């Protein structure tokens, strides 16, 4: 999937993946896609909840080994 920006939050523990995701999202225009890579398993629920509460669209999430990859479209 094509993303407009990649946020690498691998190796970071909560709440840093959310903080980095929000900072990345703040640089995008409405409709653009942010790709986020994390290794913190808690981020699976955290990022989904954050995207929903902020009005963004969680497009997809895949797990590749220890890395969770998210694609979120900015509202």
mmCIF file of the N, C-alpha and C atoms, coordinates in Angstrom:
data_MODEL
# 
_entry.id   MODEL 
# 
loop_
_atom_site.group_PDB 
_atom_site.id 
_atom_site.type_symbol 
_atom_site.label_atom_id 
_atom_site.label_alt_id 
_atom_site.label_comp_id 
_atom_site.label_asym_id 
_atom_site.label_entity_id 
_atom_site.label_seq_id 
_atom_site.pdbx_PDB_ins_code 
_atom_site.Cartn_x 
_atom_site.Cartn_y 
_atom_site.Cartn_z 
_atom_site.occupancy 
_atom_site.B_iso_or_equiv 
_atom_site.pdbx_formal_charge 
_atom_site.auth_seq_id 
_atom_site.auth_comp_id 
_atom_site.auth_asym_id 
_atom_site.auth_atom_id 
_atom_site.pdbx_PDB_model_num 
ATOM 1   N N  . UNK A 1 1  ? 0.844   -1.185  0.000  1.00 0.00 ? 1  UNK A N  1 
ATOM 2   C CA . UNK A 1 1  ? 0.000   0.000   0.000  1.00 0.00 ? 1  UNK A CA 1 
ATOM 3   C C  . UNK A 1 1  ? 0.885   1.241   0.000  1.00 0.00 ? 1  UNK A C  1 
ATOM 4   N N  . UNK A 1 2  ? 0.514   2.225   -0.808 1.00 0.00 ? 2  UNK A N  1 
ATOM 5   C CA . UNK A 1 2  ? 1.295   3.452   -0.886 1.00 0.00 ? 2  UNK A CA 1 
ATOM 6   C C  . UNK A 1 2  ? 0.928   4.376   0.262  1.00 0.00 ? 2  UNK A C  1 
ATOM 7   N N  . UNK A 1 3  ? 1.962   4.865   0.947  1.00 0.00 ? 3  UNK A N  1 
ATOM 8   C CA . UNK A 1 3  ? 1.756   5.811   2.039  1.00 0.00 ? 3  UNK A CA 1 
ATOM 9   C C  . UNK A 1 3  ? 2.450   7.117   1.688  1.00 0.00 ? 3  UNK A C  1 
ATOM 10  N N  . UNK A 1 4  ? 1.926   8.210   2.221  1.00 0.00 ? 4  UNK A N  1 
ATOM 11  C CA . UNK A 1 4  ? 2.521   9.521   2.001  1.00 0.00 ? 4  UNK A CA 1 
ATOM 12  C C  . UNK A 1 4  ? 3.645   9.802   2.999  1.00 0.00 ? 4  UNK A C  1 
ATOM 13  N N  . UNK A 1 5  ? 3.613   9.112   4.151  1.00 0.00 ? 5  UNK A N  1 
ATOM 14  C CA . UNK A 1 5  ? 4.627   9.304   5.176  1.00 0.00 ? 5  UNK A CA 1 
ATOM 15  C C  . UNK A 1 5  ? 4.761   8.025   5.983  1.00 0.00 ? 5  UNK A C  1 
ATOM 16  N N  . UNK A 1 6  ? 5.990   7.686   6.362  1.00 0.00 ? 6  UNK A N  1 
ATOM 17  C CA . UNK A 1 6  ? 6.255   6.522   7.211  1.00 0.00 ? 6  UNK A CA 1 
ATOM 18  C C  . UNK A 1 6  ? 6.749   6.994   8.567  1.00 0.00 ? 6  UNK A C  1 
ATOM 19  N N  . UNK A 1 7  ? 6.124   6.486   9.634  1.00 0.00 ? 7  UNK A N  1 
ATOM 20  C CA . UNK A 1 7  ? 6.584   6.739   10.995 1.00 0.00 ? 7  UNK A CA 1 
ATOM 21  C C  . UNK A 1 7  ? 7.143   5.433   11.534 1.00 0.00 ? 7  UNK A C  1 
ATOM 22  N N  . UNK A 1 8  ? 8.427   5.441   11.880 1.00 0.00 ? 8  UNK A N  1 
ATOM 23  C CA . UNK A 1 8  ? 9.083   4.270   12.444 1.00 0.00 ? 8  UNK A CA 1 
ATOM 24  C C  . UNK A 1 8  ? 9.111   4.412   13.956 1.00 0.00 ? 8  UNK A C  1 
ATOM 25  N N  . UNK A 1 9  ? 8.221   3.677   14.640 1.00 0.00 ? 9  UNK A N  1 
ATOM 26  C CA . UNK A 1 9  ? 8.146   3.722   16.100 1.00 0.00 ? 9  UNK A CA 1 
ATOM 27  C C  . UNK A 1 9  ? 8.562   2.379   16.699 1.00 0.00 ? 9  UNK A C  1 
ATOM 28  N N  . UNK A 1 10 ? 9.370   1.622   15.943 1.00 0.00 ? 10 UNK A N  1 
ATOM 29  C CA . UNK A 1 10 ? 9.825   0.323   16.435 1.00 0.00 ? 10 UNK A CA 1 
ATOM 30  C C  . UNK A 1 10 ? 10.732  0.527   17.642 1.00 0.00 ? 10 UNK A C  1 
ATOM 31  N N  . UNK A 1 11 ? 10.559  -0.332  18.635 1.00 0.00 ? 11 UNK A N  1 
ATOM 32  C CA . UNK A 1 11 ? 11.377  -0.271  19.838 1.00 0.00 ? 11 UNK A CA 1 
ATOM 33  C C  . UNK A 1 11 ? 10.884  0.712   20.887 1.00 0.00 ? 11 UNK A C  1 
ATOM 34  N N  . UNK A 1 12 ? 9.812   1.441   20.572 1.00 0.00 ? 12 UNK A N  1 
ATOM 35  C CA . UNK A 1 12 ? 9.274   2.420   21.516 1.00 0.00 ? 12 UNK A CA 1 
ATOM 36  C C  . UNK A 1 12 ? 8.089   1.828   22.272 1.00 0.00 ? 12 UNK A C  1 
ATOM 37  N N  . UNK A 1 13 ? 7.993   2.184   23.553 1.00 0.00 ? 13 UNK A N  1 
ATOM 38  C CA . UNK A 1 13 ? 6.881   1.710   24.385 1.00 0.00 ? 13 UNK A CA 1 
ATOM 39  C C  . UNK A 1 13 ? 5.839   2.814   24.527 1.00 0.00 ? 13 UNK A C  1 
ATOM 40  N N  . UNK A 1 14 ? 4.642   2.411   24.877 1.00 0.00 ? 14 UNK A N  1 
ATOM 41  C CA . UNK A 1 14 ? 3.525   3.316   25.085 1.00 0.00 ? 14 UNK A CA 1 
ATOM 42  C C  . UNK A 1 14 ? 3.940   4.414   26.065 1.00 0.00 ? 14 UNK A C  1 
ATOM 43  N N  . UNK A 1 15 ? 3.627   5.650   25.821 1.00 0.00 ? 15 UNK A N  1 
ATOM 44  C CA . UNK A 1 15 ? 2.742   6.209   24.798 1.00 0.00 ? 15 UNK A CA 1 
ATOM 45  C C  . UNK A 1 15 ? 3.467   6.724   23.552 1.00 0.00 ? 15 UNK A C  1 
ATOM 46  N N  . UNK A 1 16 ? 4.773   6.474   23.436 1.00 0.00 ? 16 UNK A N  1 
ATOM 47  C CA . UNK A 1 16 ? 5.548   7.073   22.345 1.00 0.00 ? 16 UNK A CA 1 
ATOM 48  C C  . UNK A 1 16 ? 5.071   6.716   20.931 1.00 0.00 ? 16 UNK A C  1 
ATOM 49  N N  . UNK A 1 17 ? 4.631   5.478   20.652 1.00 0.00 ? 17 UNK A N  1 
ATOM 50  C CA . UNK A 1 17 ? 4.118   5.235   19.294 1.00 0.00 ? 17 UNK A CA 1 
ATOM 51  C C  . UNK A 1 17 ? 2.928   6.137   18.933 1.00 0.00 ? 17 UNK A C  1 
ATOM 52  N N  . UNK A 1 18 ? 2.064   6.403   19.887 1.00 0.00 ? 18 UNK A N  1 
ATOM 53  C CA . UNK A 1 18 ? 0.917   7.291   19.642 1.00 0.00 ? 18 UNK A CA 1 
ATOM 54  C C  . UNK A 1 18 ? 1.398   8.725   19.435 1.00 0.00 ? 18 UNK A C  1 
ATOM 55  N N  . UNK A 1 19 ? 2.345   9.158   20.245 1.00 0.00 ? 19 UNK A N  1 
ATOM 56  C CA . UNK A 1 19 ? 2.877   10.523  20.133 1.00 0.00 ? 19 UNK A CA 1 
ATOM 57  C C  . UNK A 1 19 ? 3.520   10.722  18.759 1.00 0.00 ? 19 UNK A C  1 
ATOM 58  N N  . UNK A 1 20 ? 4.331   9.767   18.328 1.00 0.00 ? 20 UNK A N  1 
ATOM 59  C CA . UNK A 1 20 ? 4.983   9.867   17.014 1.00 0.00 ? 20 UNK A CA 1 
ATOM 60  C C  . UNK A 1 20 ? 3.950   9.822   15.884 1.00 0.00 ? 20 UNK A C  1 
ATOM 61  N N  . UNK A 1 21 ? 2.919   8.978   16.059 1.00 0.00 ? 21 UNK A N  1 
ATOM 62  C CA . UNK A 1 21 ? 1.870   8.883   15.045 1.00 0.00 ? 21 UNK A CA 1 
ATOM 63  C C  . UNK A 1 21 ? 1.126   10.205  14.917 1.00 0.00 ? 21 UNK A C  1 
ATOM 64  N N  . UNK A 1 22 ? 0.782   10.813  16.042 1.00 0.00 ? 22 UNK A N  1 
ATOM 65  C CA . UNK A 1 22 ? 0.069   12.096  16.015 1.00 0.00 ? 22 UNK A CA 1 
ATOM 66  C C  . UNK A 1 22 ? 0.924   13.168  15.356 1.00 0.00 ? 22 UNK A C  1 
ATOM 67  N N  . UNK A 1 23 ? 2.218   13.212  15.697 1.00 0.00 ? 23 UNK A N  1 
ATOM 68  C CA . UNK A 1 23 ? 3.101   14.216  15.083 1.00 0.00 ? 23 UNK A CA 1 
ATOM 69  C C  . UNK A 1 23 ? 3.189   14.014  13.573 1.00 0.00 ? 23 UNK A C  1 
ATOM 70  N N  . UNK A 1 24 ? 3.278   12.761  13.145 1.00 0.00 ? 24 UNK A N  1 
ATOM 71  C CA . UNK A 1 24 ? 3.311   12.472  11.714 1.00 0.00 ? 24 UNK A CA 1 
ATOM 72  C C  . UNK A 1 24 ? 2.020   12.868  11.037 1.00 0.00 ? 24 UNK A C  1 
ATOM 73  N N  . UNK A 1 25 ? 0.906   12.542  11.675 1.00 0.00 ? 25 UNK A N  1 
ATOM 74  C CA . UNK A 1 25 ? -0.412  12.846  11.111 1.00 0.00 ? 25 UNK A CA 1 
ATOM 75  C C  . UNK A 1 25 ? -0.611  14.351  10.984 1.00 0.00 ? 25 UNK A C  1 
ATOM 76  N N  . UNK A 1 26 ? -0.062  15.111  11.922 1.00 0.00 ? 26 UNK A N  1 
ATOM 77  C CA . UNK A 1 26 ? -0.212  16.573  11.887 1.00 0.00 ? 26 UNK A CA 1 
ATOM 78  C C  . UNK A 1 26 ? 0.446   17.195  10.655 1.00 0.00 ? 26 UNK A C  1 
ATOM 79  N N  . UNK A 1 27 ? 1.391   16.495  10.026 1.00 0.00 ? 27 UNK A N  1 
ATOM 80  C CA . UNK A 1 27 ? 2.080   17.038  8.854  1.00 0.00 ? 27 UNK A CA 1 
ATOM 81  C C  . UNK A 1 27 ? 1.350   16.716  7.550  1.00 0.00 ? 27 UNK A C  1 
ATOM 82  N N  . UNK A 1 28 ? 0.356   15.841  7.604  1.00 0.00 ? 28 UNK A N  1 
ATOM 83  C CA . UNK A 1 28 ? -0.347  15.406  6.400  1.00 0.00 ? 28 UNK A CA 1 
ATOM 84  C C  . UNK A 1 28 ? -1.592  16.237  6.120  1.00 0.00 ? 28 UNK A C  1 
ATOM 85  N N  . UNK A 1 29 ? -2.016  16.192  4.864  1.00 0.00 ? 29 UNK A N  1 
ATOM 86  C CA . UNK A 1 29 ? -3.267  16.815  4.439  1.00 0.00 ? 29 UNK A CA 1 
ATOM 87  C C  . UNK A 1 29 ? -4.392  15.782  4.544  1.00 0.00 ? 29 UNK A C  1 
ATOM 88  N N  . UNK A 1 30 ? -5.617  16.248  4.610  1.00 0.00 ? 30 UNK A N  1 
ATOM 89  C CA . UNK A 1 30 ? -6.779  15.361  4.645  1.00 0.00 ? 30 UNK A CA 1 
ATOM 90  C C  . UNK A 1 30 ? -6.753  14.416  3.448  1.00 0.00 ? 30 UNK A C  1 
ATOM 91  N N  . UNK A 1 31 ? -6.966  13.115  3.698  1.00 0.00 ? 31 UNK A N  1 
ATOM 92  C CA . UNK A 1 31 ? -7.001  12.119  2.645  1.00 0.00 ? 31 UNK A CA 1 
ATOM 93  C C  . UNK A 1 31 ? -5.664  11.419  2.422  1.00 0.00 ? 31 UNK A C  1 
ATOM 94  N N  . UNK A 1 32 ? -4.576  11.993  2.950  1.00 0.00 ? 32 UNK A N  1 
ATOM 95  C CA . UNK A 1 32 ? -3.277  11.344  2.802  1.00 0.00 ? 32 UNK A CA 1 
ATOM 96  C C  . UNK A 1 32 ? -3.160  10.177  3.780  1.00 0.00 ? 32 UNK A C  1 
ATOM 97  N N  . UNK A 1 33 ? -2.218  9.261   3.485  1.00 0.00 ? 33 UNK A N  1 
ATOM 98  C CA . UNK A 1 33 ? -2.083  8.032   4.263  1.00 0.00 ? 33 UNK A CA 1 
ATOM 99  C C  . UNK A 1 33 ? -0.765  8.014   5.020  1.00 0.00 ? 33 UNK A C  1 
ATOM 100 N N  . UNK A 1 34 ? -0.856  7.652   6.292  1.00 0.00 ? 34 UNK A N  1 
ATOM 101 C CA . UNK A 1 34 ? 0.296   7.501   7.167  1.00 0.00 ? 34 UNK A CA 1 
ATOM 102 C C  . UNK A 1 34 ? 0.531   6.018   7.407  1.00 0.00 ? 34 UNK A C  1 
ATOM 103 N N  . UNK A 1 35 ? 1.772   5.571   7.228  1.00 0.00 ? 35 UNK A N  1 
ATOM 104 C CA . UNK A 1 35 ? 2.157   4.195   7.541  1.00 0.00 ? 35 UNK A CA 1 
ATOM 105 C C  . UNK A 1 35 ? 2.961   4.235   8.835  1.00 0.00 ? 35 UNK A C  1 
ATOM 106 N N  . UNK A 1 36 ? 2.608   3.366   9.778  1.00 0.00 ? 36 UNK A N  1 
ATOM 107 C CA . UNK A 1 36 ? 3.267   3.342   11.083 1.00 0.00 ? 36 UNK A CA 1 
ATOM 108 C C  . UNK A 1 36 ? 3.788   1.933   11.348 1.00 0.00 ? 36 UNK A C  1 
ATOM 109 N N  . UNK A 1 37 ? 5.054   1.829   11.760 1.00 0.00 ? 37 UNK A N  1 
ATOM 110 C CA . UNK A 1 37 ? 5.652   0.546   12.133 1.00 0.00 ? 37 UNK A CA 1 
ATOM 111 C C  . UNK A 1 37 ? 5.941   0.575   13.628 1.00 0.00 ? 37 UNK A C  1 
ATOM 112 N N  . UNK A 1 38 ? 5.439   -0.424  14.356 1.00 0.00 ? 38 UNK A N  1 
ATOM 113 C CA . UNK A 1 38 ? 5.654   -0.510  15.810 1.00 0.00 ? 38 UNK A CA 1 
ATOM 114 C C  . UNK A 1 38 ? 6.001   -1.943  16.199 1.00 0.00 ? 38 UNK A C  1 
ATOM 115 N N  . UNK A 1 39 ? 6.644   -2.073  17.353 1.00 0.00 ? 39 UNK A N  1 
ATOM 116 C CA . UNK A 1 39 ? 6.911   -3.398  17.904 1.00 0.00 ? 39 UNK A CA 1 
ATOM 117 C C  . UNK A 1 39 ? 6.173   -3.601  19.227 1.00 0.00 ? 39 UNK A C  1 
ATOM 118 N N  . UNK A 1 40 ? 5.629   -2.537  19.790 1.00 0.00 ? 40 UNK A N  1 
ATOM 119 C CA . UNK A 1 40 ? 4.864   -2.622  21.040 1.00 0.00 ? 40 UNK A CA 1 
ATOM 120 C C  . UNK A 1 40 ? 3.492   -3.224  20.736 1.00 0.00 ? 40 UNK A C  1 
ATOM 121 N N  . UNK A 1 41 ? 3.252   -4.439  21.226 1.00 0.00 ? 41 UNK A N  1 
ATOM 122 C CA . UNK A 1 41 ? 1.992   -5.145  20.920 1.00 0.00 ? 41 UNK A CA 1 
ATOM 123 C C  . UNK A 1 41 ? 0.767   -4.393  21.414 1.00 0.00 ? 41 UNK A C  1 
ATOM 124 N N  . UNK A 1 42 ? 0.930   -3.569  22.472 1.00 0.00 ? 42 UNK A N  1 
ATOM 125 C CA . UNK A 1 42 ? -0.187  -2.776  22.985 1.00 0.00 ? 42 UNK A CA 1 
ATOM 126 C C  . UNK A 1 42 ? -0.646  -1.720  22.001 1.00 0.00 ? 42 UNK A C  1 
ATOM 127 N N  . UNK A 1 43 ? 0.221   -1.378  21.057 1.00 0.00 ? 43 UNK A N  1 
ATOM 128 C CA . UNK A 1 43 ? -0.119  -0.351  20.073 1.00 0.00 ? 43 UNK A CA 1 
ATOM 129 C C  . UNK A 1 43 ? -1.247  -0.808  19.144 1.00 0.00 ? 43 UNK A C  1 
ATOM 130 N N  . UNK A 1 44 ? -1.443  -2.115  19.048 1.00 0.00 ? 44 UNK A N  1 
ATOM 131 C CA . UNK A 1 44 ? -2.512  -2.626  18.178 1.00 0.00 ? 44 UNK A CA 1 
ATOM 132 C C  . UNK A 1 44 ? -3.858  -2.028  18.589 1.00 0.00 ? 44 UNK A C  1 
ATOM 133 N N  . UNK A 1 45 ? -4.175  -2.090  19.863 1.00 0.00 ? 45 UNK A N  1 
ATOM 134 C CA . UNK A 1 45 ? -5.425  -1.513  20.359 1.00 0.00 ? 45 UNK A CA 1 
ATOM 135 C C  . UNK A 1 45 ? -5.333  0.002   20.479 1.00 0.00 ? 45 UNK A C  1 
ATOM 136 N N  . UNK A 1 46 ? -4.164  0.492   20.923 1.00 0.00 ? 46 UNK A N  1 
ATOM 137 C CA . UNK A 1 46 ? -3.998  1.927   21.147 1.00 0.00 ? 46 UNK A CA 1 
ATOM 138 C C  . UNK A 1 46 ? -4.148  2.733   19.858 1.00 0.00 ? 46 UNK A C  1 
ATOM 139 N N  . UNK A 1 47 ? -3.477  2.298   18.796 1.00 0.00 ? 47 UNK A N  1 
ATOM 140 C CA . UNK A 1 47 ? -3.543  3.047   17.540 1.00 0.00 ? 47 UNK A CA 1 
ATOM 141 C C  . UNK A 1 47 ? -4.936  2.983   16.913 1.00 0.00 ? 47 UNK A C  1 
ATOM 142 N N  . UNK A 1 48 ? -5.587  1.838   17.015 1.00 0.00 ? 48 UNK A N  1 
ATOM 143 C CA . UNK A 1 48 ? -6.953  1.715   16.491 1.00 0.00 ? 48 UNK A CA 1 
ATOM 144 C C  . UNK A 1 48 ? -7.894  2.657   17.228 1.00 0.00 ? 48 UNK A C  1 
ATOM 145 N N  . UNK A 1 49 ? -7.785  2.683   18.546 1.00 0.00 ? 49 UNK A N  1 
ATOM 146 C CA . UNK A 1 49 ? -8.648  3.557   19.355 1.00 0.00 ? 49 UNK A CA 1 
ATOM 147 C C  . UNK A 1 49 ? -8.339  5.025   19.082 1.00 0.00 ? 49 UNK A C  1 
ATOM 148 N N  . UNK A 1 50 ? -7.052  5.363   18.971 1.00 0.00 ? 50 UNK A N  1 
ATOM 149 C CA . UNK A 1 50 ? -6.665  6.749   18.708 1.00 0.00 ? 50 UNK A CA 1 
ATOM 150 C C  . UNK A 1 50 ? -7.204  7.209   17.352 1.00 0.00 ? 50 UNK A C  1 
ATOM 151 N N  . UNK A 1 51 ? -7.020  6.380   16.319 1.00 0.00 ? 51 UNK A N  1 
ATOM 152 C CA . UNK A 1 51 ? -7.487  6.747   14.983 1.00 0.00 ? 51 UNK A CA 1 
ATOM 153 C C  . UNK A 1 51 ? -8.995  6.991   14.988 1.00 0.00 ? 51 UNK A C  1 
ATOM 154 N N  . UNK A 1 52 ? -9.721  6.103   15.638 1.00 0.00 ? 52 UNK A N  1 
ATOM 155 C CA . UNK A 1 52 ? -11.186 6.240   15.695 1.00 0.00 ? 52 UNK A CA 1 
ATOM 156 C C  . UNK A 1 52 ? -11.580 7.516   16.439 1.00 0.00 ? 52 UNK A C  1 
ATOM 157 N N  . UNK A 1 53 ? -10.947 7.771   17.586 1.00 0.00 ? 53 UNK A N  1 
ATOM 158 C CA . UNK A 1 53 ? -11.311 8.944   18.384 1.00 0.00 ? 53 UNK A CA 1 
ATOM 159 C C  . UNK A 1 53 ? -10.951 10.248  17.673 1.00 0.00 ? 53 UNK A C  1 
ATOM 160 N N  . UNK A 1 54 ? -9.917  10.209  16.832 1.00 0.00 ? 54 UNK A N  1 
ATOM 161 C CA . UNK A 1 54 ? -9.501  11.407  16.100 1.00 0.00 ? 54 UNK A CA 1 
ATOM 162 C C  . UNK A 1 54 ? -10.246 11.559  14.772 1.00 0.00 ? 54 UNK A C  1 
ATOM 163 N N  . UNK A 1 55 ? -11.058 10.569  14.417 1.00 0.00 ? 55 UNK A N  1 
ATOM 164 C CA . UNK A 1 55 ? -11.844 10.644  13.197 1.00 0.00 ? 55 UNK A CA 1 
ATOM 165 C C  . UNK A 1 55 ? -11.118 10.164  11.951 1.00 0.00 ? 55 UNK A C  1 
ATOM 166 N N  . UNK A 1 56 ? -9.931  9.557   12.129 1.00 0.00 ? 56 UNK A N  1 
ATOM 167 C CA . UNK A 1 56 ? -9.165  9.048   10.999 1.00 0.00 ? 56 UNK A CA 1 
ATOM 168 C C  . UNK A 1 56 ? -9.640  7.638   10.647 1.00 0.00 ? 56 UNK A C  1 
ATOM 169 N N  . UNK A 1 57 ? -9.269  7.161   9.456  1.00 0.00 ? 57 UNK A N  1 
ATOM 170 C CA . UNK A 1 57 ? -9.692  5.836   8.999  1.00 0.00 ? 57 UNK A CA 1 
ATOM 171 C C  . UNK A 1 57 ? -8.524  4.855   9.079  1.00 0.00 ? 57 UNK A C  1 
ATOM 172 N N  . UNK A 1 58 ? -8.688  3.807   9.874  1.00 0.00 ? 58 UNK A N  1 
ATOM 173 C CA . UNK A 1 58 ? -7.698  2.734   9.929  1.00 0.00 ? 58 UNK A CA 1 
ATOM 174 C C  . UNK A 1 58 ? -7.924  1.874   8.693  1.00 0.00 ? 58 UNK A C  1 
ATOM 175 N N  . UNK A 1 59 ? -7.027  1.975   7.719  1.00 0.00 ? 59 UNK A N  1 
ATOM 176 C CA . UNK A 1 59 ? -7.207  1.271   6.453  1.00 0.00 ? 59 UNK A CA 1 
ATOM 177 C C  . UNK A 1 59 ? -6.838  -0.196  6.575  1.00 0.00 ? 59 UNK A C  1 
ATOM 178 N N  . UNK A 1 60 ? -5.692  -0.456  7.200  1.00 0.00 ? 60 UNK A N  1 
ATOM 179 C CA . UNK A 1 60 ? -5.219  -1.840  7.276  1.00 0.00 ? 60 UNK A CA 1 
ATOM 180 C C  . UNK A 1 60 ? -4.201  -1.974  8.396  1.00 0.00 ? 60 UNK A C  1 
ATOM 181 N N  . UNK A 1 61 ? -4.013  -3.213  8.858  1.00 0.00 ? 61 UNK A N  1 
ATOM 182 C CA . UNK A 1 61 ? -2.998  -3.544  9.848  1.00 0.00 ? 61 UNK A CA 1 
ATOM 183 C C  . UNK A 1 61 ? -2.514  -4.936  9.524  1.00 0.00 ? 61 UNK A C  1 
ATOM 184 N N  . UNK A 1 62 ? -1.188  -5.096  9.434  1.00 0.00 ? 62 UNK A N  1 
ATOM 185 C CA . UNK A 1 62 ? -0.605  -6.415  9.206  1.00 0.00 ? 62 UNK A CA 1 
ATOM 186 C C  . UNK A 1 62 ? 0.516   -6.635  10.205 1.00 0.00 ? 62 UNK A C  1 
ATOM 187 N N  . UNK A 1 63 ? 0.736   -7.900  10.529 1.00 0.00 ? 63 UNK A N  1 
ATOM 188 C CA . UNK A 1 63 ? 1.805   -8.271  11.442 1.00 0.00 ? 63 UNK A CA 1 
ATOM 189 C C  . UNK A 1 63 ? 2.845   -9.037  10.638 1.00 0.00 ? 63 UNK A C  1 
ATOM 190 N N  . UNK A 1 64 ? 4.066   -8.510  10.623 1.00 0.00 ? 64 UNK A N  1 
ATOM 191 C CA . UNK A 1 64 ? 5.179   -9.156  9.927  1.00 0.00 ? 64 UNK A CA 1 
ATOM 192 C C  . UNK A 1 64 ? 6.267   -9.435  10.948 1.00 0.00 ? 64 UNK A C  1 
ATOM 193 N N  . UNK A 1 65 ? 6.296   -10.672 11.440 1.00 0.00 ? 65 UNK A N  1 
ATOM 194 C CA . UNK A 1 65 ? 7.252   -11.005 12.495 1.00 0.00 ? 65 UNK A CA 1 
ATOM 195 C C  . UNK A 1 65 ? 6.906   -10.253 13.761 1.00 0.00 ? 65 UNK A C  1 
ATOM 196 N N  . UNK A 1 66 ? 7.872   -9.491  14.270 1.00 0.00 ? 66 UNK A N  1 
ATOM 197 C CA . UNK A 1 66 ? 7.649   -8.709  15.494 1.00 0.00 ? 66 UNK A CA 1 
ATOM 198 C C  . UNK A 1 66 ? 7.109   -7.312  15.206 1.00 0.00 ? 66 UNK A C  1 
ATOM 199 N N  . UNK A 1 67 ? 6.941   -6.981  13.942 1.00 0.00 ? 67 UNK A N  1 
ATOM 200 C CA . UNK A 1 67 ? 6.544   -5.614  13.576 1.00 0.00 ? 67 UNK A CA 1 
ATOM 201 C C  . UNK A 1 67 ? 5.075   -5.569  13.159 1.00 0.00 ? 67 UNK A C  1 
ATOM 202 N N  . UNK A 1 68 ? 4.351   -4.631  13.764 1.00 0.00 ? 68 UNK A N  1 
ATOM 203 C CA . UNK A 1 68 ? 2.972   -4.340  13.370 1.00 0.00 ? 68 UNK A CA 1 
ATOM 204 C C  . UNK A 1 68 ? 3.020   -3.140  12.438 1.00 0.00 ? 68 UNK A C  1 
ATOM 205 N N  . UNK A 1 69 ? 2.338   -3.243  11.294 1.00 0.00 ? 69 UNK A N  1 
ATOM 206 C CA . UNK A 1 69 ? 2.300   -2.152  10.325 1.00 0.00 ? 69 UNK A CA 1 
ATOM 207 C C  . UNK A 1 69 ? 0.865   -1.680  10.169 1.00 0.00 ? 69 UNK A C  1 
ATOM 208 N N  . UNK A 1 70 ? 0.684   -0.372  10.309 1.00 0.00 ? 70 UNK A N  1 
ATOM 209 C CA . UNK A 1 70 ? -0.643  0.246   10.211 1.00 0.00 ? 70 UNK A CA 1 
ATOM 210 C C  . UNK A 1 70 ? -0.655  1.247   9.080  1.00 0.00 ? 70 UNK A C  1 
ATOM 211 N N  . UNK A 1 71 ? -1.795  1.353   8.412  1.00 0.00 ? 71 UNK A N  1 
ATOM 212 C CA . UNK A 1 71 ? -2.019  2.393   7.410  1.00 0.00 ? 71 UNK A CA 1 
ATOM 213 C C  . UNK A 1 71 ? -3.267  3.148   7.846  1.00 0.00 ? 71 UNK A C  1 
ATOM 214 N N  . UNK A 1 72 ? -3.106  4.455   8.038  1.00 0.00 ? 72 UNK A N  1 
ATOM 215 C CA . UNK A 1 72 ? -4.197  5.292   8.554  1.00 0.00 ? 72 UNK A CA 1 
ATOM 216 C C  . UNK A 1 72 ? -4.384  6.472   7.609  1.00 0.00 ? 72 UNK A C  1 
ATOM 217 N N  . UNK A 1 73 ? -5.647  6.682   7.161  1.00 0.00 ? 73 UNK A N  1 
ATOM 218 C CA . UNK A 1 73 ? -5.962  7.816   6.289  1.00 0.00 ? 73 UNK A CA 1 
ATOM 219 C C  . UNK A 1 73 ? -6.432  8.983   7.152  1.00 0.00 ? 73 UNK A C  1 
ATOM 220 N N  . UNK A 1 74 ? -5.830  10.149  6.923  1.00 0.00 ? 74 UNK A N  1 
ATOM 221 C CA . UNK A 1 74 ? -6.185  11.335  7.701  1.00 0.00 ? 74 UNK A CA 1 
ATOM 222 C C  . UNK A 1 74 ? -7.578  11.823  7.319  1.00 0.00 ? 74 UNK A C  1 
ATOM 223 N N  . UNK A 1 75 ? -8.333  12.188  8.337  1.00 0.00 ? 75 UNK A N  1 
ATOM 224 C CA . UNK A 1 75 ? -9.689  12.709  8.136  1.00 0.00 ? 75 UNK A CA 1 
ATOM 225 C C  . UNK A 1 75 ? -9.653  14.084  7.488  1.00 0.00 ? 75 UNK A C  1 
# 
